[in-house]
Amino acid sequence: MWHELKEAEIRALRDRVAGRLGPESVAELRDLLRQVASDPDASEVICFHGAWALVHEVDQCFDDAARHRALEIEKIERLHELMHGEPAALAAFALQNYRDSDLRLRRDIFSSLRRARGNSPS
């Protein structure tokens, strides 16, 4: 199930980058998130937070979207730290969807979410 969530999250993230993020982009994420919600380790999984960030963004719940995006970024940064000094093949595999450019993208999205939070009515 986690693999499916990761793939769906990457597709939705691509839709976001292309300006096509909408309810249809996150419908699969919602279903998969319901399926993994009972996993006691869900909050430790990077794509769990990335998926929730996208869902909350579509729902215009910018505080929740920013919170999950911040957690995702924190976990990606930690993964980078853990992979430092590991064999190149292992690091490349572990970081295949979390390269420096991917991290920059997520930081940019986080910044836009922070701006959106400031512009949304309380």
MDTraj code that builds the backbone (N, CA, C; nanometers):
import mdtraj as md
import numpy as np

residues = "MET TRP HIS GLU LEU LYS GLU ALA GLU ILE ARG ALA LEU ARG ASP ARG VAL ALA GLY ARG LEU GLY PRO GLU SER VAL ALA GLU LEU ARG ASP LEU LEU ARG GLN VAL ALA SER ASP PRO ASP ALA SER GLU VAL ILE CYS PHE HIS GLY ALA TRP ALA LEU VAL HIS GLU VAL ASP GLN CYS PHE ASP ASP ALA ALA ARG HIS ARG ALA LEU GLU ILE GLU LYS ILE GLU ARG LEU HIS GLU LEU MET HIS GLY GLU PRO ALA ALA LEU ALA ALA PHE ALA LEU GLN ASN TYR ARG ASP SER ASP LEU ARG LEU ARG ARG ASP ILE PHE SER SER LEU ARG ARG ALA ARG GLY ASN SER PRO SER".split()
xyz = np.array([
    [0.0806, -0.1188, 0.0000],
    [0.0000, 0.0000, 0.0000],
    [0.0863, 0.1272, 0.0000],
    [0.1978, 0.1244, 0.0716],
    [0.2843, 0.2426, 0.0785],
    [0.3414, 0.2779, -0.0573],
    [0.3753, 0.1767, -0.1352],
    [0.4284, 0.2031, -0.2697],
    [0.3237, 0.2762, -0.3550],
    [0.1988, 0.2311, -0.3445],
    [0.0920, 0.2949, -0.4207],
    [0.0722, 0.4400, -0.3765],
    [0.0804, 0.4641, -0.2443],
    [0.0665, 0.6007, -0.1950],
    [0.1799, 0.6880, -0.2462],
    [0.3005, 0.6352, -0.2432],
    [0.4159, 0.7117, -0.2905],
    [0.3986, 0.7489, -0.4374],
    [0.3600, 0.6539, -0.5196],
    [0.3407, 0.6799, -0.6625],
    [0.2300, 0.7823, -0.6859],
    [0.1202, 0.7696, -0.6145],
    [0.0096, 0.8643, -0.6290],
    [0.0510, 1.0034, -0.5826],
    [0.1295, 1.0102, -0.4762],
    [0.1770, 1.1394, -0.4261],
    [0.2675, 1.2071, -0.5283],
    [0.3553, 1.1314, -0.5916],
    [0.4445, 1.1873, -0.6945],
    [0.3622, 1.2381, -0.8128],
    [0.2604, 1.1630, -0.8550],
    [0.1752, 1.2079, -0.9657],
    [0.1023, 1.3374, -0.9293],
    [0.0489, 1.3437, -0.8081],
    [-0.0225, 1.4643, -0.7652],
    [0.0728, 1.5827, -0.7523],
    [0.1946, 1.5561, -0.7071],
    [0.2943, 1.6626, -0.6974],
    [0.3275, 1.7169, -0.8363],
    [0.3392, 1.6272, -0.9337],
    [0.3617, 1.6713, -1.0727],
    [0.2446, 1.7558, -1.1227],
    [0.1214, 1.7141, -1.0878],
    [0.0043, 1.7932, -1.1252],
    [0.0112, 1.9318, -1.0618],
    [0.0565, 1.9386, -0.9374],
    [0.0676, 2.0672, -0.8699],
    [0.1668, 2.1570, -0.9420],
    [0.2818, 2.1012, -0.9761],
    [0.3857, 2.1783, -1.0458],
    [0.3329, 2.2293, -1.1802],
    [0.2513, 2.1480, -1.2460],
    [0.1954, 2.1852, -1.3764],
    [0.0716, 2.2746, -1.3638],
    [0.0319, 2.3059, -1.2404],
    [-0.0846, 2.3910, -1.2201],
    [-0.2167, 2.3194, -1.2374],
    [-0.2142, 2.1871, -1.2264],
    [-0.3360, 2.1073, -1.2463],
    [-0.3836, 2.0388, -1.1194],
    [-0.3367, 2.0820, -1.0044],
    [-0.3764, 2.0169, -0.8795],
    [-0.5207, 2.0523, -0.8469],
    [-0.6018, 1.9503, -0.8333],
    [-0.7425, 1.9701, -0.8018],
    [-0.7987, 1.8455, -0.7369],
    [-0.9276, 1.8456, -0.7108],
    [-0.9897, 1.7308, -0.6440],
    [-0.9628, 1.5977, -0.7129],
    [-0.9632, 1.5981, -0.8462],
    [-0.9377, 1.4725, -0.9182],
    [-0.7936, 1.4257, -0.8977],
    [-0.7008, 1.5189, -0.8766],
    [-0.5599, 1.4827, -0.8549],
    [-0.5388, 1.4151, -0.7209],
    [-0.6222, 1.4505, -0.6228],
    [-0.5995, 1.3972, -0.4882],
    [-0.7016, 1.2918, -0.4467],
    [-0.7939, 1.2582, -0.5334],
    [-0.8949, 1.1571, -0.4989],
    [-0.8294, 1.0247, -0.4604],
    [-0.7326, 0.9823, -0.5390],
    [-0.6628, 0.8568, -0.5080],
    [-0.5848, 0.8696, -0.3783],
    [-0.5242, 0.9866, -0.3556],
    [-0.4502, 1.0081, -0.2304],
    [-0.5417, 0.9921, -0.1094],
    [-0.6593, 1.0511, -0.1170],
    [-0.7546, 1.0411, -0.0059],
    [-0.7854, 0.8951, 0.0268],
    [-0.8114, 0.8170, -0.0774],
    [-0.8438, 0.6754, -0.0578],
    [-0.7252, 0.6005, 0.0034],
    [-0.6072, 0.6224, -0.0507],
    [-0.4887, 0.5527, 0.0005],
    [-0.4547, 0.5966, 0.1428],
    [-0.4716, 0.7248, 0.1726],
    [-0.4458, 0.7724, 0.3090],
    [-0.5406, 0.7073, 0.4087],
    [-0.6656, 0.6878, 0.3702],
    [-0.7605, 0.6171, 0.4582],
    [-0.7119, 0.4744, 0.4839],
    [-0.6553, 0.4126, 0.3807],
    [-0.6125, 0.2741, 0.3942],
    [-0.4888, 0.2588, 0.4841],
    [-0.4016, 0.3578, 0.4865],
    [-0.2801, 0.3465, 0.5673],
    [-0.2935, 0.4131, 0.7038],
    [-0.4062, 0.4795, 0.7286],
    [-0.4242, 0.5577, 0.8511],
    [-0.4045, 0.4762, 0.9783],
    [-0.4361, 0.3483, 0.9746],
    [-0.4246, 0.2664, 1.0951],
    [-0.2830, 0.2145, 1.1195],
    [-0.1932, 0.2360, 1.0255],
    [-0.0551, 0.1919, 1.0436],
    [0.0085, 0.2761, 1.1539],
    [0.0569, 0.2122, 1.2605],
    [0.1134, 0.2887, 1.3724],
    [0.2385, 0.3689, 1.3351],
    [0.3025, 0.3338, 1.2247],
    [0.4229, 0.4049, 1.1824],
    [0.3961, 0.5065, 1.0711],
    [0.2706, 0.5322, 1.0404],
    [0.2368, 0.6198, 0.9283],
    [0.3016, 0.7569, 0.9406],
    [0.3060, 0.8115, 1.0593],
    [0.3600, 0.9471, 1.0755],
    [0.5100, 0.9541, 1.0511],
    [0.5748, 0.8393, 1.0391],
    [0.7186, 0.8352, 1.0119],
    [0.7500, 0.8278, 0.8625],
    [0.6482, 0.8110, 0.7800],
    [0.6674, 0.7888, 0.6373],
    [0.6594, 0.9226, 0.5629],
    [0.7619, 0.9516, 0.4843],
    [0.7703, 1.0800, 0.4140],
    [0.6489, 1.1032, 0.3254],
    [0.6117, 1.0062, 0.2442],
    [0.5020, 1.0278, 0.1489],
    [0.3681, 1.0459, 0.2188],
    [0.3529, 0.9987, 0.3409],
    [0.2310, 1.0201, 0.4188],
    [0.2090, 1.1703, 0.4374],
    [0.3149, 1.2401, 0.4750],
    [0.3038, 1.3844, 0.4966],
    [0.2927, 1.4610, 0.3646],
    [0.3649, 1.4164, 0.2627],
    [0.3533, 1.4809, 0.1326],
    [0.2132, 1.4678, 0.0763],
    [0.1541, 1.3500, 0.0922],
    [0.0180, 1.3274, 0.0425],
    [-0.0825, 1.4131, 0.1190],
    [-0.0709, 1.4155, 0.2514],
    [-0.1630, 1.4983, 0.3301],
    [-0.1467, 1.6457, 0.2967],
    [-0.0233, 1.6900, 0.2729],
    [-0.0008, 1.8297, 0.2375],
    [-0.0766, 1.8650, 0.1100],
    [-0.0716, 1.7776, 0.0114],
    [-0.1418, 1.8022, -0.1146],
    [-0.2933, 1.8016, -0.0962],
    [-0.3437, 1.7065, -0.0199],
    [-0.4879, 1.6993, 0.0053],
    [-0.5361, 1.8261, 0.0762],
    [-0.4638, 1.8659, 0.1808],
    [-0.5040, 1.9859, 0.2549],
    [-0.4921, 2.1116, 0.1689],
    [-0.3942, 2.1143, 0.0796],
    [-0.3801, 2.2294, -0.0087],
    [-0.5020, 2.2419, -0.1007],
    [-0.5448, 2.1309, -0.1575],
    [-0.6643, 2.1322, -0.2431],
    [-0.7861, 2.1766, -0.1621],
    [-0.7932, 2.1337, -0.0363],
    [-0.9050, 2.1706, 0.0510],
    [-0.8920, 2.3134, 0.1044],
    [-0.7817, 2.3787, 0.0699],
    [-0.7510, 2.5152, 0.1157],
    [-0.7384, 2.5234, 0.2680],
    [-0.6936, 2.4153, 0.3274],
    [-0.6601, 2.4119, 0.4708],
    [-0.5096, 2.4365, 0.4794],
    [-0.4701, 2.5614, 0.4594],
    [-0.3287, 2.5943, 0.4412],
    [-0.2447, 2.5710, 0.5665],
    [-0.3030, 2.5868, 0.6857],
    [-0.2277, 2.5581, 0.8079],
    [-0.1885, 2.4107, 0.8124],
    [-0.2853, 2.3229, 0.7852],
    [-0.2572, 2.1788, 0.7865],
    [-0.1627, 2.1406, 0.6733],
    [-0.1819, 2.2011, 0.5567],
    [-0.0936, 2.1720, 0.4432],
    [0.0497, 2.2118, 0.4764],
    [0.0676, 2.3300, 0.5347],
    [0.2019, 2.3764, 0.5705],
    [0.2634, 2.2884, 0.6785],
    [0.1826, 2.2458, 0.7755],
    [0.2341, 2.1587, 0.8829],
    [0.2857, 2.0268, 0.8258],
    [0.2074, 1.9654, 0.7379],
    [0.2514, 1.8382, 0.6791],
    [0.3705, 1.8576, 0.5852],
    [0.3713, 1.9690, 0.5116],
    [0.4848, 1.9949, 0.4218],
    [0.6115, 2.0156, 0.5045],
    [0.6021, 2.0843, 0.6169],
    [0.7188, 2.1051, 0.7037],
    [0.7696, 1.9719, 0.7594],
    [0.6787, 1.8851, 0.7992],
    [0.7190, 1.7528, 0.8486],
    [0.7854, 1.6715, 0.7377],
    [0.7301, 1.6800, 0.6179],
    [0.7889, 1.6089, 0.5046],
    [0.9315, 1.6584, 0.4800],
    [0.9503, 1.7892, 0.4779],
    [1.0829, 1.8469, 0.4545],
    [1.1805, 1.8028, 0.5629],
    [1.1356, 1.8058, 0.6868],
    [1.2202, 1.7626, 0.7989],
    [1.2645, 1.6169, 0.7802],
    [1.1740, 1.5316, 0.7389],
    [1.2071, 1.3896, 0.7200],
    [1.3006, 1.3693, 0.6000],
    [1.2821, 1.4476, 0.4948],
    [1.3720, 1.4381, 0.3793],
    [1.5123, 1.4841, 0.4193],
    [1.5197, 1.5940, 0.4935],
    [1.6507, 1.6416, 0.5398],
    [1.7190, 1.5366, 0.6263],
    [1.6424, 1.4704, 0.7113],
    [1.6974, 1.3644, 0.7968],
    [1.7466, 1.2472, 0.7115],
    [1.6712, 1.2123, 0.6087],
    [1.7132, 1.1048, 0.5188],
    [1.8450, 1.1413, 0.4511],
    [1.8587, 1.2667, 0.4089],
    [1.9850, 1.3120, 0.3491],
    [2.0999, 1.2937, 0.4480],
    [2.0765, 1.3308, 0.5735],
    [2.1796, 1.3137, 0.6767],
    [2.2167, 1.1666, 0.6935],
    [2.1166, 1.0812, 0.6978],
    [2.1411, 0.9378, 0.7164],
    [2.2169, 0.8761, 0.5992],
    [2.1936, 0.9270, 0.4797],
    [2.2574, 0.8708, 0.3611],
    [2.3979, 0.9260, 0.3375],
    [2.4333, 1.0323, 0.4069],
    [2.5682, 1.0883, 0.3930],
    [2.6708, 0.9835, 0.4352],
    [2.7619, 0.9533, 0.3462],
    [2.8665, 0.8554, 0.3751],
    [2.8292, 0.7119, 0.3434],
    [2.7048, 0.6882, 0.3031],
    [2.6634, 0.5526, 0.2654],
    [2.7120, 0.5246, 0.1229],
    [2.7188, 0.3965, 0.0838],
    [2.7575, 0.3646, -0.0538],
    [2.6670, 0.4371, -0.1541],
    [2.7259, 0.4795, -0.2631],
    [2.6550, 0.5614, -0.3622],
    [2.5272, 0.4945, -0.4127],
    [2.5310, 0.3654, -0.4377],
    [2.4127, 0.2960, -0.4900],
    [2.2983, 0.2980, -0.3879],
    [2.3309, 0.2772, -0.2619],
    [2.2288, 0.2795, -0.1572],
    [2.1700, 0.4200, -0.1429],
    [2.2567, 0.5204, -0.1391],
    [2.2107, 0.6589, -0.1261],
    [2.1243, 0.6982, -0.2462],
    [2.1660, 0.6600, -0.3655],
    [2.0895, 0.6930, -0.4858],
    [1.9507, 0.6296, -0.4811],
    [1.9432, 0.5064, -0.4352],
    [1.8145, 0.4385, -0.4249],
    [1.7262, 0.5063, -0.3199],
    [1.7817, 0.5315, -0.2035],
    [1.7041, 0.5912, -0.0939],
    [1.6563, 0.7320, -0.1271],
    [1.7359, 0.8044, -0.2040],
    [1.7047, 0.9444, -0.2341],
    [1.6445, 0.9645, -0.3732],
    [1.6003, 0.8579, -0.4381],
    [1.5566, 0.8677, -0.5768],
    [1.4443, 0.9682, -0.5991],
    [1.3571, 0.9899, -0.5038],
    [1.2518, 1.0908, -0.5180],
    [1.2716, 1.2076, -0.4230],
    [1.3886, 1.2134, -0.3614],
    [1.4162, 1.3152, -0.2602],
    [1.5525, 1.3802, -0.2822],
    [1.5847, 1.4046, -0.4089],
    [1.7119, 1.4695, -0.4409],
    [1.7087, 1.6149, -0.3937],
    [1.8212, 1.6829, -0.4080],
    [1.8285, 1.8237, -0.3685],
    [1.7239, 1.9063, -0.4424],
    [1.7056, 1.8793, -0.5715],
    [1.6065, 1.9549, -0.6495],
    [1.4644, 1.9278, -0.5979],
    [1.4371, 1.8046, -0.5561],
    [1.3061, 1.7711, -0.4998],
    [1.2840, 1.8444, -0.3676],
    [1.3896, 1.8526, -0.2889],
    [1.3816, 1.9224, -0.1610],
    [1.3589, 2.0722, -0.1833],
    [1.4270, 2.1302, -0.2815],
    [1.4057, 2.2725, -0.3141],
    [1.2606, 2.2976, -0.3552],
    [1.2064, 2.2084, -0.4374],
    [1.0675, 2.2214, -0.4799],
    [0.9746, 2.2219, -0.3585],
    [0.9944, 2.1284, -0.2688],
    [0.9084, 2.1204, -0.1503],
    [0.9240, 2.2437, -0.0611],
    [1.0448, 2.2966, -0.0527],
    [1.0643, 2.4203, 0.0244],
    [0.9921, 2.5373, -0.0420],
    [0.9968, 2.5432, -0.1743],
    [0.9241, 2.6481, -0.2471],
    [0.7735, 2.6364, -0.2230],
    [0.7229, 2.5148, -0.2262],
    [0.5804, 2.4922, -0.2004],
    [0.5472, 2.5346, -0.0577],
    [0.6332, 2.4995, 0.0367],
    [0.6114, 2.5385, 0.1759],
    [0.6032, 2.6908, 0.1877],
    [0.6918, 2.7606, 0.1194],
    [0.6889, 2.9072, 0.1219],
    [0.5580, 2.9613, 0.0658],
    [0.5107, 2.9012, -0.0421],
    [0.3840, 2.9479, -0.0998],
    [0.2675, 2.9168, -0.0059],
    [0.2748, 2.8071, 0.0663],
    [0.1702, 2.7745, 0.1632],
    [0.1707, 2.8741, 0.2789],
    [0.2879, 2.9137, 0.3213],
    [0.2967, 3.0134, 0.4286],
    [0.2361, 3.1462, 0.3831],
    [0.2608, 3.1833, 0.2593],
    [0.2001, 3.3060, 0.2053],
    [0.0481, 3.2903, 0.1974],
    [0.0015, 3.1747, 0.1529],
    [-0.1420, 3.1501, 0.1419],
    [-0.2085, 3.1537, 0.2793],
    [-0.1398, 3.1028, 0.3801],
    [-0.1943, 3.1075, 0.5170],
    [-0.2149, 3.2509, 0.5604],
    [-0.1198, 3.3369, 0.5250],
    [-0.1297, 3.4773, 0.5614],
    [-0.2405, 3.5504, 0.4885],
    [-0.2780, 3.5008, 0.3709],
    [-0.3804, 3.5660, 0.2897],
    [-0.5199, 3.5069, 0.3098],
    [-0.5290, 3.3963, 0.3836],
    [-0.6603, 3.3338, 0.3994],
    [-0.7340, 3.3945, 0.5182],
    [-0.8653, 3.4029, 0.5092],
    [-0.9434, 3.4588, 0.6202],
    [-0.9389, 3.3669, 0.7406],
    [-0.9407, 3.4242, 0.8566],
    [-0.9361, 3.3448, 0.9810],
    [-1.0728, 3.2973, 1.0209],
])
top = md.Topology()
chain = top.add_chain()
for i, resn in enumerate(residues, 1):
    res = top.add_residue(resn, chain, resSeq=i)
    for name in ("N", "CA", "C"):
        top.add_atom(name, md.element.get_by_symbol(name[0]), res)
traj = md.Trajectory(xyz[None], top)
